[in-house]
Amino acid sequence: MSELKKRLLSILESPKHNTEEKLEKVCHLLDQEVSYFNWTGFYFKNGDKDELKLGPYVGAPTDHTIIPYGKGICGQVAVSNETFVVPDVKEESNYLSCSIDTKAEIVVPIFKDGQNIGQIDIDSHTVDPFTAEDKELLEWLCNEVSKIL
């Protein structure tokens, strides 16, 4: 297991912090450790509504605190239930811009009891920075996060 995974796991398993604090610490760690992760945050299903609500995040403030299903990359992942990697946001027609600096985005769904309950969303100021290792790490992380929700 990679050093980063060990550190993420120790945050998630910490008895000292509540879930919200753990998710915020996860965002901070990813932001510090991966140079091209420039905005890292969680969105969760907003009750019974077909929309996502912003959870803990690290990065510039965003106006996108509520995202309807189907809108933007996050909204599409809420519907497709699949990881979505966008190498260049300029090429994506259904894209909600959080920042003019954002060049690429990766969104990975979080499942609990077979239901898509949320996602991790990462923006980068670099075109096409995300690797297969990043995707694997984030999918692993979302599986671990689901255990504490």
N, C-alpha and C positions, 0 to 999 in steps of 0.2 A: 504494500500500500504506500502511496506517495506521502511525503511529508505534509503536503497541503491537505490531503484527505484526512490524515491523522489529526491535524489541527482543527479542521472543520468538524470532525466527529467529536472532539473534546468540547467544542462549543455546544454542539447539539445535546451532548450527554451531561452537561454541567447542571448540577442540582441547584446552583446558586441563582440562576436567572430564569425569568418567565419566558414564554415562547416568543413574545415580541422582541425582548432583549436579545435572545439567541439569534433570531433572524437578522436583527440589526448588526450584531457582531459578525455574522456570516458575510453580510454585505461589505462591512469594513475590511475583513480579512481578504476577500476576493479583490476588492479595490486596491488594497496595498500590495498584494502578491502578483497580480497580473497587470502589467503596465498598460495594456490596451483595453482593459475594462474601465470605461470612463463614467458609466452610470450603471449601478447595480441595484435592483430592487425586486420586491415581490408584489404580485397582484393576486387577490383572492376573489372567488365568487361572492357577490354581494347579496347574501341571503338567498331569497327565492327568485331574485331578478336575473334576467339574462344580461348581466353586466359584471365587470370586474371593478374592484375597489383597490386603490393603492394601499399597500402595506409598508413595512419598513424598507427604507432605501438609503443609498449613499450616492451623492452626486448633486448636480444642479437641481433646484426646485422645478417641478413640472406642473403644468396646468391639467395634465391628464390624470386626475385623481379618480375619475370614473370613466371606464371604457366599455361601450356597448359591445356585445358579442358580434363578431364579424367585422368590426372596425379596426383598422390597423393590424399590425403583426400580432399584438397581444390578443386582440379580439378574434383573429383568425385561428390562433392556437386554441382558444377556448372552445371553438367549434370543431376543429380538425382533430384535436387530441394528439397532435404530433409536434415534435420539435421543429422549429422553423429557423433556419439560418439565412440571413439576408446579407450577402457579401457587400452589396452596394445599395443603400436605400434609395438612391436616385432611380434605380431600375425597377422599383417596386411601386405599382400604381396605388395600392391600398395601404398607404403608409401614413401614420400620424407622427409628425415631427415634434419631438420634445425639445430639441436644440438644433440650431443651425450647424453646430459642430459635429453632430452625429453622422457618421458615414456608413456604419454597419450595425447590425442588431442580431442577437440570438435570443430566442424565447423557448423555454423548456417547460412543459406542463408538469404539474404535481397531481398525482392520483392518490385518493384515499378510498379504500373499499370499492375500487373500480370506477370511482367518479372523478372527473377532472375538477378539482377544487381550487386550483390556482396555478401560479407559474412564477418562474424566475425570469426576469427580463434584463438583458445586458446590452448597453449601447457602447459603441466604440467610436473614437474620433479618427480611426484608421480604416481605410477601405480593405475589405477581405482579410481581417486578422484572425478569425476563428478557425481553430484546428480541429481535427478529429478527436484529439485529446481533450480539448475544451468541451466539446459536445459530450464525450463520455463522462468527464468529471461532473458536468452540470446535471446530466441525467442521473448519475449516481447520487449527487447531492439532493436532488428533488425526491428521490426514493427515500433517503435518510430523513429529510425534512418531514415527509408525510408521516413518519413514525411518531413525531412529537406533536402533531396537530390533532 
